[in-house]
Amino acid sequence: MILKFTMLIIFFATMIAIGFYCRRHATDVNSFVLGGRSVGPWLTAFAYGTSYFSAVIFVGYAGQFGWKYGIASTWIGIGNALIGSMLAWVILGRRTRIMTQHLNSATMPEFFGRRFHSNGLKIGASAIVFIFLIPYTASLYNGLSRLFGMAFEIDYTVCILIMAVLTGIYVIAGGYMATAINDFLQGIVMLLGIAAVIAAVLKSNGGFLEALNQLARISDNTVSTQPGVFASFFGPDPANLLGVVILTSLGTWGLPQMVQKFYAIKSEKSIKKGTIISTLFAIIVSGGCYFLGGFGRLYSHSVDIASQGYDAIIPAMVSNLSPALIGLVVILVLSASMSTLSSLVMASSSTLTIDFLKDNVIKDMDEKKQLLAIRVLIVVFIAISVIIAIIQYKGNITFIAQLMGVSWGALAGAFLAPFLYGLYWKKTTAISVWASFLFGAGFMICNMLLRSHFPTMLQSPINAGAFAMLAGLVLVPVISLFTPKLEKSFVDAAFSCYERKTQVTVKSDLGE
């Protein structure tokens, strides 16, 4: 126990020290929210990856989908790496960095407002961001509490308060740069932790081949009558597995806290390096998490799914490891959760300040007032999410994955299509953006309130979220064809940033 607490104290002290070190760099809104748009490839890639993968993935998703699909759940991690990381960087990274700087937008709602010349879109997007990031944040605390309870026997409320206070301190002190540096260190912990835990769990089950043989002998007639299905290539339910891959991979393209990482990239070279680093990080962390979760049914004797839920699977898998490894696992999940929490509170507080309070509620809001408002709203957002997390836990309302599914589905369903088309297609209209906002958010709210009335395939918030995203990709271009276009000169001015000439060396371009 002394060893575990020592590891935690060192971890917390490092995070807070970095926050105060970066305080001198967070003197205006641009540096506080975007790090002055000068963040290198390693920090940006790790910030992207650690914001992507949290306790929701390690405890909630890995446990739930590993149980449902067996070793085939590893496909989710592969999809996260190839679609959620590599393709996101390739398709969105460069254009996002160029156009957001050209339009002088620091948040996703501000981008919508300036790209489509609509203050209403900016306010509507900021409301969606604030409302739907809260359940995601609440789910982070829940996942962390399972491991803290197992390792330290600490009350759940205390776990939440410790994590919330410490994250708040370094984010409020150092802003984006503090979160980026901390994300880098936390990412290293995640890489080492995942590798160590997988090796230890497989060793405790006789090695990889023996664990796979044991998994192949497990049957569940309520899921599939096919023998060895949990050790098979595509698992017992490929269709629903595909829905999970789409939601957790394509969904990142429309999440404000993820896309905002591209705003801060320093240079072209940073984009190329960041793409490779981010993809490799996702393969190890996400692929490793789902691969580990795929062996969850080997611990069915230790977990009662009916009473404890899927979130108890991963803690059961690591509960018999050495104290040093358990301490590493706790710090791993703590790192993942705190990095994601810091990203969420930065996105929500900056969005409310820049896109809602500034010019709409408070006129003549200078830099100092904006910085103060962002810091105050970080505290407010953390406090709200803490209250919801405690209520959710005591009321046993839903599983981690369901909370995250509603949040991701609503945000990505509302924002993915208009953001993507807004970067690439001049004919995208403001009305089509409104349609995507209303459909994505409305569809997920209806799914949450009227789930039993939905078709069986869409009753799962995971599948519903995936459907909302794909539907948006169709709705936006179709509606844009039949609705009034933006003024041509305005759109041409927005897209002119892509045509600006720049010089490169011969090794990059042979020339005429």
C-alpha positions in Angstrom: 0.0 0.0 0.0 2.9 2.4 0.8 4.3 1.6 -2.7 1.0 2.4 -4.4 0.6 5.7 -2.5 4.1 6.7 -3.2 3.6 6.2 -6.9 0.4 8.3 -6.8 2.0 11.1 -4.9 4.9 11.4 -7.3 2.4 11.3 -10.2 0.2 14.0 -8.7 3.1 16.3 -7.8 4.5 16.1 -11.3 1.2 17.0 -12.9 0.7 20.1 -10.6 4.3 21.2 -11.0 3.9 21.2 -14.8 0.7 23.2 -14.5 2.4 26.0 -12.6 5.5 25.9 -14.8 3.3 26.6 -17.8 1.4 29.4 -16.1 3.8 32.0 -17.6 2.9 30.8 -21.1 -0.9 31.1 -20.6 -1.2 34.9 -20.5 -3.8 35.4 -23.3 -6.7 33.5 -24.8 -4.7 32.2 -27.8 -1.9 30.8 -25.6 -4.3 29.4 -22.9 -6.6 27.7 -25.3 -4.3 26.8 -28.2 -0.8 27.0 -26.8 -0.1 29.8 -29.3 -0.6 27.5 -32.2 3.0 26.4 -31.8 2.8 22.8 -30.4 5.1 20.2 -31.9 4.3 16.8 -33.3 5.0 14.7 -30.2 3.0 16.8 -27.8 0.1 17.2 -30.3 0.0 13.4 -31.1 0.1 12.4 -27.5 -2.5 15.0 -26.6 -4.7 13.6 -29.3 -4.2 10.0 -28.2 -4.6 10.6 -24.5 -7.7 12.6 -25.1 -9.1 9.8 -27.2 -8.5 6.9 -24.8 -9.6 7.2 -21.2 -11.0 5.0 -18.4 -14.1 4.8 -20.6 -12.0 2.7 -23.0 -9.9 0.8 -20.6 -12.6 -0.1 -18.0 -15.9 0.4 -19.8 -15.5 -0.4 -23.5 -12.7 -3.0 -23.2 -14.7 -4.9 -20.5 -18.1 -4.7 -22.2 -17.0 -5.4 -25.8 -14.4 -7.9 -24.9 -17.1 -9.8 -23.1 -19.5 -9.6 -26.0 -17.2 -10.2 -28.9 -14.2 -12.0 -27.4 -10.8 -11.6 -29.1 -12.5 -10.0 -32.1 -13.0 -6.8 -30.1 -9.3 -6.1 -31.1 -10.8 -4.9 -34.4 -12.2 -1.9 -32.5 -8.7 -0.9 -31.5 -7.4 -1.4 -35.1 -10.3 0.8 -36.4 -9.4 3.5 -33.8 -5.8 3.5 -35.0 -6.5 3.5 -38.8 -9.8 5.6 -39.0 -9.9 7.5 -35.7 -6.2 8.5 -35.7 -4.4 8.1 -39.1 -7.2 9.1 -41.4 -8.3 11.9 -39.1 -4.9 13.4 -39.2 -4.5 12.9 -43.0 -8.0 14.3 -43.9 -8.6 16.9 -41.2 -5.3 17.9 -39.8 -3.8 20.2 -42.4 -7.1 21.8 -43.6 -8.2 22.3 -40.0 -5.0 24.1 -39.0 -5.0 26.3 -42.2 -8.7 27.4 -42.2 -9.1 27.9 -38.4 -6.1 30.2 -38.4 -7.4 32.0 -41.5 -10.8 32.5 -39.9 -9.2 33.3 -36.5 -11.4 30.6 -34.8 -10.2 29.0 -31.5 -13.1 26.6 -31.0 -15.3 24.4 -33.2 -18.5 26.5 -32.6 -16.5 29.6 -33.6 -15.4 27.9 -36.8 -19.1 27.2 -37.7 -20.1 30.7 -36.9 -17.3 32.3 -39.1 -17.3 29.7 -41.9 -21.1 29.9 -42.4 -21.5 33.6 -41.4 -24.0 32.7 -38.6 -23.8 33.7 -35.0 -26.8 31.5 -34.3 -24.8 28.4 -35.5 -22.0 29.4 -33.1 -24.4 29.7 -30.1 -26.2 26.4 -31.1 -23.0 24.5 -31.4 -21.7 25.8 -28.1 -24.9 24.6 -26.3 -24.6 21.1 -27.8 -20.9 21.0 -26.7 -21.6 21.9 -23.2 -24.7 19.7 -22.7 -23.2 16.5 -24.3 -19.7 16.7 -22.9 -21.1 16.4 -19.4 -22.2 12.7 -19.5 -18.9 11.8 -21.1 -17.0 13.5 -18.2 -19.2 11.8 -15.7 -18.3 8.4 -17.2 -14.6 9.1 -16.7 -15.0 9.3 -12.9 -17.0 6.1 -12.8 -14.4 4.0 -14.6 -11.6 5.4 -12.4 -13.5 4.6 -9.2 -13.7 0.9 -9.9 -9.9 0.6 -9.9 -9.4 3.0 -7.0 -11.9 1.0 -5.0 -10.1 -2.3 -5.9 -6.5 -1.0 -5.2 -7.0 1.4 -2.2 -10.5 0.7 -0.8 -11.1 4.4 -1.0 -14.7 5.8 -1.1 -16.0 6.6 -4.6 -16.8 10.2 -3.7 -13.3 10.8 -2.5 -11.9 9.3 -5.8 -13.9 11.7 -7.8 -13.0 14.8 -5.7 -9.2 14.0 -5.8 -9.2 13.6 -9.6 -11.4 16.6 -10.2 -9.4 19.0 -7.9 -6.0 18.0 -9.2 -7.0 18.2 -12.9 -8.6 21.5 -12.2 -5.5 22.9 -10.6 -3.1 22.2 -13.5 -5.6 23.1 -16.3 -6.5 26.4 -14.6 -2.8 27.2 -14.0 -1.2 26.3 -17.3 -3.9 26.0 -19.9 -3.4 24.0 -23.1 0.4 23.8 -22.9 0.2 22.3 -19.4 -2.4 19.7 -20.6 -0.2 18.9 -23.6 3.0 18.3 -21.6 1.1 16.3 -19.0 -0.6 14.4 -21.8 2.8 13.4 -23.1 4.0 12.1 -19.8 0.6 10.4 -19.2 0.8 8.8 -22.6 4.2 7.3 -21.8 2.6 5.8 -18.6 -0.3 4.4 -20.7 2.1 2.8 -23.2 4.2 1.1 -20.6 1.2 0.2 -18.5 -0.8 -1.5 -21.3 2.2 -3.6 -22.3 3.0 -4.7 -18.8 -0.6 -5.5 -17.9 -1.2 -7.6 -21.1 2.0 -9.5 -20.4 1.1 -10.2 -16.8 -2.5 -11.2 -17.5 -1.5 -13.6 -20.3 1.3 -15.1 -18.2 -1.2 -15.7 -15.3 -3.4 -17.7 -17.8 -0.5 -19.9 -19.1 0.6 -17.6 -22.0 -1.1 -16.4 -25.2 -1.9 -19.7 -26.8 -3.1 -21.3 -23.7 -5.4 -18.3 -22.9 -6.7 -18.5 -26.4 -7.4 -22.2 -26.0 -9.3 -21.6 -22.8 -11.3 -18.8 -24.5 -12.2 -21.1 -27.4 -13.7 -23.6 -24.9 -16.1 -21.1 -23.5 -19.6 -21.2 -24.9 -22.7 -19.0 -24.3 -25.8 -20.2 -26.1 -27.6 -16.9 -25.4 -25.0 -15.2 -27.7 -24.1 -17.9 -30.3 -24.2 -21.7 -30.7 -21.0 -21.7 -32.7 -18.2 -23.4 -30.8 -15.1 -21.3 -30.1 -16.9 -18.2 -31.2 -15.1 -15.9 -28.6 -11.7 -16.9 -30.0 -12.8 -16.4 -33.7 -11.8 -13.8 -36.2 -15.0 -11.7 -36.2 -16.7 -12.9 -33.0 -20.3 -13.8 -32.5 -21.9 -10.5 -33.8 -19.9 -8.9 -36.6 -22.8 -6.4 -37.5 -22.9 -4.8 -34.0 -19.1 -5.0 -33.8 -19.0 -2.8 -36.9 -21.3 -0.3 -35.3 -18.8 0.0 -32.4 -15.9 0.5 -34.8 -17.7 3.3 -36.6 -18.8 5.1 -33.5 -15.4 4.9 -31.7 -13.3 5.6 -34.8 -15.2 7.9 -37.1 -16.7 9.7 -34.1 -13.4 11.4 -33.3 -13.7 13.5 -36.5 -16.6 15.4 -35.0 -15.6 15.7 -31.3 -14.6 19.3 -30.4 -12.0 18.2 -27.8 -10.3 16.0 -30.5 -10.5 18.3 -33.5 -9.2 21.2 -31.5 -5.8 19.5 -31.2 -5.3 20.2 -34.9 -5.8 24.0 -34.3 -2.6 24.1 -32.3 -0.2 22.2 -34.7 3.1 24.1 -35.3 4.1 23.2 -38.8 3.7 21.0 -41.9 6.5 18.7 -40.6 4.6 18.4 -37.3 1.5 17.1 -39.1 3.5 14.4 -40.9 5.3 13.2 -37.8 2.1 13.6 -35.7 0.2 11.3 -38.0 2.7 8.5 -37.6 3.1 8.9 -33.8 -0.7 9.2 -33.2 -1.4 6.0 -35.2 1.3 4.0 -33.5 0.1 5.2 -30.1 -3.5 4.2 -30.9 -2.5 0.7 -32.1 -0.7 0.0 -28.8 -3.1 1.7 -26.4 -6.5 1.1 -28.0 -5.5 -2.2 -29.7 -4.0 -3.4 -26.4 -7.0 -2.4 -24.3 -9.5 -4.3 -26.5 -7.1 -7.2 -26.9 -6.9 -7.5 -23.1 -10.7 -7.1 -22.8 -11.1 -10.0 -25.2 -10.0 -12.4 -22.5 -12.5 -11.1 -20.0 -14.7 -14.3 -20.1 -11.8 -16.2 -18.5 -12.7 -14.3 -15.3 -16.4 -15.1 -15.4 -15.9 -16.9 -12.0 -14.9 -13.6 -10.4 -17.5 -11.3 -12.0 -21.3 -11.4 -11.8 -22.3 -9.4 -14.8 -26.0 -9.2 -13.7 -25.2 -7.4 -10.5 -21.7 -5.8 -11.0 -22.0 -4.9 -14.7 -19.3 -5.0 -17.4 -17.3 -2.3 -15.7 -16.1 -4.8 -13.1 -14.4 -7.1 -15.6 -11.1 -5.3 -16.1 -10.6 -4.6 -12.3 -11.2 -8.4 -11.7 -8.5 -9.2 -14.3 -5.9 -7.1 -12.6 -6.9 -7.6 -9.0 -4.4 -10.5 -8.4 -1.4 -8.8 -10.0 1.6 -7.6 -7.9 1.2 -4.4 -5.9 3.6 -2.6 -8.2 1.6 -3.6 -11.3 -1.7 -2.7 -9.7 -0.2 0.7 -8.8 0.9 1.1 -12.4 -2.6 0.1 -13.7 -4.2 2.7 -11.4 -1.8 5.4 -12.6 -2.4 4.2 -16.2 -6.2 4.7 -15.9 -5.7 7.9 -13.9 -3.4 9.2 -16.7 -5.9 8.4 -19.3 -8.8 9.9 -17.4 -7.1 13.1 -16.3 -5.8 13.8 -19.8 -9.3 13.3 -21.3 -10.9 15.3 -18.5 -8.5 18.2 -19.0 -9.3 18.2 -22.7 -13.1 18.1 -22.1 -13.1 21.0 -19.6 -10.8 23.1 -21.9 -13.2 22.5 -24.8 -16.4 23.2 -22.9 -15.1 26.3 -20.9 -13.4 28.0 -23.9 -16.5 27.3 -26.1 -18.9 28.8 -23.6 -16.7 31.9 -23.1 -15.6 32.6 -26.7 -18.8 31.5 -28.4 -21.6 32.3 -26.0 -20.6 34.9 -23.3 -18.3 37.0 -25.5 -20.3 39.6 -27.5 -23.7 37.9 -26.8 -24.0 38.1 -23.0 -21.0 40.3 -22.0 -20.1 43.2 -24.4 -16.5 44.5 -24.7 -15.0 41.3 -23.2 -11.3 41.9 -23.2 -8.5 39.2 -23.0 -8.3 39.4 -19.1 -12.1 38.9 -18.7 -12.1 36.0 -21.2 -9.3 34.3 -19.4 -11.0 34.7 -16.1 -14.3 33.5 -17.5 -12.6 30.4 -19.0 -11.0 29.5 -15.7 -14.2 30.0 -13.7 -16.1 27.9 -16.2 -13.5 25.1 -15.8 -14.4 25.0 -12.1 -18.1 25.1 -12.9 -17.9 22.3 -15.5 -15.9 20.1 -13.3 -18.3 20.6 -10.4 -21.4 19.8 -12.5 -19.8 16.6 -13.9 -18.8 15.6 -10.3 -22.4 15.9 -9.1 -23.7 14.0 -12.1 -21.1 11.2 -11.6 -22.1 10.8 -8.0 -25.8 10.7 -8.8 -25.2 8.3 -11.7 -23.2 6.0 -9.4 -25.6 6.0 -6.5 -28.7 5.6 -8.7 -27.0 3.0 -10.9 -28.5 4.7 -13.9 -26.4 3.2 -16.7 -23.1 1.7 -17.7 -20.0 3.7 -18.7 -20.3 2.7 -22.3 -23.9 3.8 -22.6 -23.0 7.3 -21.2 -20.2 7.6 -23.6 -22.3 6.3 -26.5 -24.9 9.0 -26.0 -22.3 11.7 -25.7 -20.2 10.7 -28.7 -23.2 9.9 -30.8 -24.8 13.4 -30.2 -21.6 15.4 -30.7 -20.2 13.5 -33.7 -23.7 13.1 -35.2 -24.2 16.9 -35.0 -20.7 18.1 -35.9 -18.9 15.5 -38.1 -20.6 16.1 -41.4 -20.8 19.9 -41.3 -17.2 20.3 -40.1 -15.9 17.9 -42.8 -17.9 19.4 -45.6 -17.1 22.9 -44.3 -13.4 22.3 -44.8 -13.7 20.8 -48.3 -16.9 21.8 -50.0 -17.8 25.4 -50.9 -21.5 24.6 -51.5 -22.3 23.6 -48.0 -25.1 25.8 -46.6 -25.9 27.1 -43.2 -29.3 25.4 -43.3 -27.7 22.0 -43.9 -25.5 22.6 -40.9 -28.6 23.4 -38.7 -30.2 20.2 -40.0 -27.2 18.1 -38.9 -27.1 19.8 -35.5 -30.8 19.1 -34.9 -30.8 15.6 -36.3 -27.7 14.4 -34.5 -28.5 15.8 -31.1 -32.3 15.2 -31.4 -31.8 11.6 -32.6 -29.6 10.7 -29.6 -32.0 12.4 -27.1 -34.9 10.4 -28.5 -32.8 7.3 -28.3 -32.1 8.0 -24.7 -35.7 8.7 -23.8 -37.6 6.4 -26.1 -35.2 3.6 -26.7 -37.8 0.8 -26.5 -39.6 2.4 -29.5 -36.5 2.3 -31.8 -35.8 -0.6 -34.2 -33.9 -3.4 -32.4 -30.7 -2.6 -34.2 -30.8 1.1 -33.1 -31.8 0.6 -29.5 -28.1 0.5 -28.6 -26.8 4.0 -28.1 -23.6 2.7 -29.9 -25.4 1.8 -33.1 -27.7 4.9 -32.8 -24.6 7.1 -32.6 -23.0 5.4 -35.6 -26.3 5.9 -37.6 -26.5 9.6 -36.6 -22.9 10.2 -37.9 -23.5 8.3 -41.2 -26.9 10.0 -41.7 -25.3 13.4 -41.3 -22.8 12.6 -44.1 -25.9 12.2 -46.4 -28.1 14.9 -45.0 -25.6 17.8 -45.3 -24.9 17.5 -49.1 -28.5 16.6 -50.0 -30.0 19.6 -48.1 -27.2 21.9 -49.4 -28.3 21.2 -53.0 -31.8 22.6 -52.3 -31.1 25.5 -49.8 -29.8 29.0 -50.3 -26.0 29.2 -50.9 -23.7 31.5 -49.0 -22.5 34.6 -51.0 -19.8 33.5 -53.4 -17.3 36.2 -52.5 -17.6 35.2 -48.8 -17.0 31.5 -49.5 -14.1 32.2 -51.9 -12.5 34.4 -49.2 -12.8 31.6 -46.7 -11.2 29.1 -49.1 -8.5 31.4 -50.3 -6.3 30.3 -47.4 -5.7 27.0 -49.3 -4.4 28.8 -52.4 -1.7 30.9 -50.7 1.7 30.2 -52.2 4.5 28.7 -50.2 8.0 27.7 -51.1 9.4 24.2 -50.4 12.7 22.5 -51.1 13.3 20.3 -54.1 13.2 17.1 -52.1 9.6 17.9 -51.3 8.6 19.0 -54.9 10.5 18.4 -58.1 9.1 21.5 -59.7 8.3 22.0 -63.4 
